[in-house]
């Protein structure tokens, strides 16, 4: 918002504050929950798709290691 006079900015901020104060608490909570629900995961926000890729790679290597450990266990046949 381009503001030429400080009085306009003060009116704008005052109007926003009044709207926020007049809004019921339940509506504010709902708006906050909606904003949190639509937000990207923190890993993507901080590191982009590269961070997501690294996380998937780490998970896949951990899964492979756990599968190898399970295959080393003796098989009991009846």
Backbone as CSV, one residue per row, in Angstrom:
resi,resn,N_x,N_y,N_z,CA_x,CA_y,CA_z,C_x,C_y,C_z
1,UNK,0.849,-1.170,0.000,0.000,0.000,0.000,0.895,1.233,0.000
2,UNK,0.773,2.050,-1.006,1.543,3.281,-1.101,0.789,4.377,-0.356
3,UNK,1.453,4.971,0.620,0.824,6.003,1.435,1.591,7.297,1.247
4,UNK,0.869,8.344,0.919,1.500,9.640,0.723,1.511,10.453,2.008
5,UNK,0.510,10.277,2.835,0.414,11.064,4.060,0.334,10.120,5.261
6,UNK,0.969,10.480,6.364,0.908,9.626,7.557,-0.497,9.512,8.131
7,UNK,-1.325,10.524,7.922,-2.689,10.475,8.459,-3.482,9.328,7.823
8,UNK,-3.266,9.102,6.528,-3.956,8.003,5.837,-3.530,6.659,6.417
9,UNK,-2.252,6.528,6.697,-1.734,5.282,7.265,-2.316,5.039,8.653
10,UNK,-2.404,6.094,9.454,-2.975,5.965,10.797,-4.442,5.565,10.710
11,UNK,-5.196,6.138,9.768,-6.600,5.765,9.577,-6.719,4.300,9.156
12,UNK,-5.832,3.874,8.262,-5.853,2.491,7.790,-5.585,1.523,8.942
13,UNK,-4.545,1.781,9.726,-4.189,0.903,10.847,-5.294,0.918,11.901
14,UNK,-5.857,2.083,12.183,-6.943,2.182,13.160,-8.152,1.385,12.699
15,UNK,-8.484,1.469,11.415,-9.610,0.700,10.874,-9.388,-0.796,10.994
16,UNK,-8.157,-1.253,10.706,-7.833,-2.682,10.851,-7.964,-3.126,12.307
17,UNK,-7.468,-2.304,13.232,-7.534,-2.647,14.654,-8.982,-2.709,15.137
18,UNK,-9.801,-1.761,14.713,-11.212,-1.748,15.117,-11.928,-2.987,14.574
19,UNK,-11.670,-3.344,13.325,-12.293,-4.543,12.754,-11.874,-5.788,13.526
20,UNK,-10.617,-5.855,13.917,-10.133,-7.017,14.666,-10.784,-7.084,16.038
21,UNK,-10.891,-5.951,16.715,-11.480,-5.920,18.056,-12.968,-6.255,18.001
22,UNK,-13.675,-5.762,16.986,-15.117,-6.016,16.868,-15.435,-7.447,16.449
23,UNK,-14.477,-8.156,15.881,-14.709,-9.518,15.432,-14.834,-10.454,16.644
24,UNK,-15.853,-11.327,16.653,-16.004,-12.260,17.772,-14.795,-13.201,17.898
25,UNK,-14.534,-13.627,19.121,-13.388,-14.478,19.399,-13.469,-15.795,18.612
26,UNK,-14.670,-16.365,18.480,-14.826,-17.622,17.747,-14.420,-17.470,16.281
27,UNK,-14.792,-16.343,15.684,-14.435,-16.102,14.287,-12.931,-15.976,14.133
28,UNK,-12.278,-15.293,15.087,-10.820,-15.155,15.031,-10.143,-16.512,15.141
29,UNK,-10.653,-17.369,16.025,-10.091,-18.719,16.181,-10.247,-19.527,14.897
30,UNK,-11.449,-19.452,14.298,-11.692,-20.177,13.048,-10.754,-19.699,11.950
31,UNK,-10.578,-18.375,11.841,-9.674,-17.830,10.825,-8.244,-18.310,11.051
32,UNK,-7.813,-18.348,12.303,-6.468,-18.805,12.627,-6.290,-20.281,12.268
33,UNK,-7.307,-21.106,12.581,-7.224,-22.529,12.256,-7.210,-22.753,10.750
34,UNK,-7.993,-21.976,10.004,-7.996,-22.096,8.544,-6.640,-21.719,7.971
35,UNK,-6.034,-20.671,8.504,-4.719,-20.236,8.025,-3.664,-21.307,8.312
36,UNK,-3.732,-21.933,9.477,-2.773,-22.989,9.802,-2.972,-24.207,8.915
37,UNK,-4.225,-24.515,8.585,-4.515,-25.687,7.763,-4.024,-25.511,6.327
38,UNK,-4.052,-24.293,5.815,-3.652,-24.069,4.430,-2.158,-23.803,4.278
39,UNK,-1.442,-23.672,5.393,-0.016,-23.360,5.349,0.790,-24.598,4.976
40,UNK,1.882,-24.389,4.257,2.753,-25.493,3.861,3.476,-26.046,5.089
41,UNK,3.943,-27.285,5.040,4.735,-27.813,6.149,6.005,-26.981,6.353
42,UNK,6.512,-26.964,7.572,7.659,-26.106,7.887,8.890,-26.468,7.073
43,UNK,9.080,-27.731,6.767,10.263,-28.142,6.014,10.241,-27.539,4.612
44,UNK,9.085,-27.525,3.988,8.964,-26.952,2.649,9.111,-25.436,2.694
45,UNK,8.545,-24.803,3.714,8.660,-23.349,3.818,10.105,-22.915,4.020
46,UNK,10.855,-23.660,4.807,12.224,-23.254,5.127,13.220,-23.666,4.054
47,UNK,13.074,-24.865,3.510,14.106,-25.393,2.610,13.611,-25.687,1.201
48,UNK,12.342,-25.488,0.926,11.818,-25.733,-0.405,11.704,-27.221,-0.692
49,UNK,11.639,-27.552,-1.954,11.461,-28.945,-2.354,12.713,-29.764,-2.067
50,UNK,13.880,-29.117,-1.997,15.126,-29.819,-1.698,15.092,-30.442,-0.313
51,UNK,14.572,-29.715,0.665,14.460,-30.258,2.020,13.519,-31.446,2.068
52,UNK,12.445,-31.369,1.313,11.497,-32.483,1.244,12.172,-33.712,0.636
53,UNK,12.957,-33.497,-0.411,13.660,-34.608,-1.053,14.656,-35.265,-0.120
54,UNK,15.382,-34.465,0.634,16.354,-35.015,1.593,15.632,-35.819,2.664
55,UNK,14.486,-35.306,3.137,13.725,-36.027,4.149,13.260,-37.383,3.613
56,UNK,12.778,-37.420,2.385,12.330,-38.679,1.796,13.493,-39.648,1.626
57,UNK,14.650,-39.136,1.247,15.831,-39.980,1.074,16.252,-40.596,2.407
58,UNK,16.235,-39.791,3.476,16.603,-40.300,4.801,15.604,-41.364,5.248
59,UNK,14.325,-41.128,5.023,13.310,-42.113,5.403,13.495,-43.420,4.638
60,UNK,13.814,-43.333,3.350,13.968,-44.552,2.556,15.185,-45.348,3.009
61,UNK,16.280,-44.671,3.363,17.459,-45.403,3.839,17.185,-46.030,5.197
62,UNK,16.420,-45.351,6.039,16.071,-45.920,7.340,15.194,-47.156,7.153
63,UNK,14.277,-47.113,6.201,13.425,-48.271,5.930,14.241,-49.446,5.415
64,UNK,15.203,-49.171,4.540,16.051,-50.240,4.004,16.874,-50.882,5.110
65,UNK,17.398,-50.085,6.035,18.179,-50.625,7.139,17.326,-51.486,8.047
66,UNK,16.090,-51.060,8.318,15.221,-51.855,9.185,14.826,-53.160,8.495
67,UNK,14.658,-53.147,7.183,14.350,-54.377,6.453,15.529,-55.335,6.483
68,UNK,16.745,-54.827,6.388,17.927,-55.673,6.453,18.065,-56.314,7.825
69,UNK,17.773,-55.576,8.887,17.846,-56.115,10.236,16.825,-57.220,10.424
70,UNK,15.636,-57.044,9.864,14.600,-58.056,9.997,14.974,-59.312,9.215
71,UNK,15.645,-59.172,8.092,16.008,-60.346,7.312,17.144,-61.125,7.953
72,UNK,17.913,-60.503,8.838,19.005,-61.198,9.524,18.502,-62.090,10.656
73,UNK,17.275,-61.909,11.083,16.733,-62.717,12.154,16.499,-64.146,11.650
74,UNK,16.752,-65.128,12.519,16.520,-66.521,12.083,15.034,-66.779,11.871
75,UNK,14.738,-67.559,10.871,13.369,-67.896,10.536,13.023,-69.208,11.235
76,UNK,11.929,-69.202,11.950,11.498,-70.380,12.683,10.492,-71.128,11.809
77,UNK,10.845,-72.335,11.432,9.948,-73.121,10.605,9.368,-74.253,11.447
78,UNK,8.091,-74.511,11.284,7.437,-75.574,12.057,7.085,-76.738,11.196
